[in-house]
Amino acid sequence: MYSSLRKVKFVLDEFFRPFFLFLNNLGFKPIHLTLLSFLFGLLGAFYFNSNRVYGIVLLFFWFLFDVGDGMLARATKTESKFGVWIDFFVDRIILVLILYRYYEFTHAVLPVAAGLFLVLVLTLGEILRK
């Protein structure tokens, strides 16, 4: 599973590299992109039920900046343990919020429980991998 995710990450890194290096030239650092991903994720989760189009667009930007922070840190050789930790933490918060908002909208327990279980498994896998 991780090898497939690494391939996707590599493709995304190469595709978005020019954009994120442009942001770096403007003064953006990986932590700024992490904070932007958190902001877009919160807004996307908030709008997910009330305005599906806004929610999807905002969640796209959450995903884009979530991918971008790690890519920029690797490209500029500014990776840090704090950056990895805060990115990990932000990702989990947003995923749980999205699942919560989905539950509010549908009251479907099984998909939300499966999603929470998947978040837990991915979190444990990431922790144990290190």
Secondary structure, 3 states (H helix, E strand, C coil): CHHHHHHHHHHHHHHHHHHHHHHHHCCCCHHHHHHHHHHHHHHHHHHHHHCHHHHHHHHHHHHHHHHHHHHHHHHCCCCCHHHHHHHHHHHHHHHHHHHHHHHHHHCCHHHHHHHHHHHHHHHHHHHHHC
